[in-house]
Amino acid sequence: MPTDNANSAHHPPMLLEVVRDRIRAKHYSRRTEQFYTGWIRRFVNFYHKKHPREISAPEVEAFLTDLAVNGKVSAATQSQALSALLFLYR
């Protein structure tokens, strides 16, 4: 009977797993990890779970605009979301 570890070897890591690994490799704080992964999850869900590779720059801008206009978030919160997305795309 295969173990979970054997099964995990057969699928590529999930996006948020990769993001967490990179955040930890850069020694960012646990709080930053929580914020970044939260914003990335919200961004992907905004586009109905489309992979970020398939989301264009104008769509990123539309997401950030939607946060300000419809989400009525503060400039600081919008900036935090932008930082998470910059991390994701870099």
C-alpha positions as CSV (number, residue, x, y, z in Angstrom):
1,M,0.0,0.0,0.0
2,P,1.6,3.3,-1.0
3,T,2.2,6.0,1.6
4,D,1.3,9.7,1.4
5,N,4.9,10.5,0.7
6,A,4.9,8.1,-2.3
7,N,1.8,9.8,-3.7
8,S,3.2,13.3,-3.2
9,A,6.1,12.4,-5.4
10,H,3.8,12.0,-8.3
11,H,2.2,15.4,-8.3
12,P,3.9,18.8,-8.7
13,P,3.8,21.0,-5.5
14,M,0.8,23.2,-5.2
15,L,1.3,26.9,-5.8
16,L,1.0,28.0,-2.1
17,E,3.4,25.2,-1.1
18,V,6.0,26.7,-3.5
19,V,5.3,30.2,-2.2
20,R,5.7,29.1,1.4
21,D,9.0,27.3,0.7
22,R,10.4,30.5,-1.0
23,I,9.2,32.7,1.8
24,R,10.8,30.5,4.4
25,A,14.0,30.3,2.3
26,K,14.2,34.1,2.4
27,H,13.6,34.0,6.2
28,Y,10.6,36.2,6.1
29,S,8.5,36.3,9.3
30,R,5.6,33.9,9.9
31,R,3.3,36.9,9.8
32,T,4.5,37.9,6.4
33,E,4.0,34.3,5.2
34,Q,0.4,34.4,6.4
35,F,-0.3,37.7,4.8
36,Y,1.3,36.9,1.5
37,T,-0.3,33.4,1.2
38,G,-3.7,34.9,2.2
39,W,-3.5,37.6,-0.5
40,I,-2.3,35.2,-3.1
41,R,-5.2,32.8,-2.3
42,R,-7.6,35.7,-2.5
43,F,-6.1,36.8,-5.8
44,V,-6.4,33.3,-7.4
45,N,-9.9,32.9,-6.1
46,F,-10.9,36.3,-7.5
47,Y,-10.0,34.8,-11.0
48,H,-11.9,31.5,-10.3
49,K,-8.7,29.6,-9.4
50,K,-7.0,30.4,-12.7
51,H,-3.2,29.8,-12.3
52,P,-1.2,33.1,-12.0
53,R,0.7,32.3,-15.1
54,E,-2.6,32.8,-17.0
55,I,-3.4,36.1,-15.3
56,S,-2.2,39.2,-17.2
57,A,-0.8,42.5,-15.8
58,P,-4.1,44.3,-16.6
59,E,-6.0,41.6,-14.6
60,V,-3.6,42.2,-11.6
61,E,-4.3,45.9,-11.8
62,A,-8.1,45.1,-12.0
63,F,-7.8,43.0,-8.8
64,L,-6.0,45.8,-6.9
65,T,-8.5,48.3,-8.2
66,D,-11.4,46.1,-7.1
67,L,-9.9,45.9,-3.6
68,A,-9.9,49.7,-3.3
69,V,-13.3,50.4,-5.0
70,N,-15.5,47.5,-4.1
71,G,-13.5,46.1,-1.1
72,K,-13.0,49.6,0.3
73,V,-9.6,48.6,1.7
74,S,-7.1,51.2,2.9
75,A,-4.1,52.2,0.9
76,A,-1.9,50.3,3.3
77,T,-3.9,47.1,2.8
78,Q,-3.8,47.6,-1.0
79,S,-0.1,48.0,-0.8
80,Q,0.2,44.8,1.2
81,A,-1.7,42.9,-1.4
82,L,0.5,44.4,-4.1
83,S,3.6,43.3,-2.2
84,A,2.3,39.8,-2.0
85,L,1.6,39.7,-5.8
86,L,5.0,41.2,-6.6
87,F,6.6,38.4,-4.5
88,L,4.5,35.8,-6.4
89,Y,5.5,37.0,-9.8
90,R,9.1,37.5,-9.0
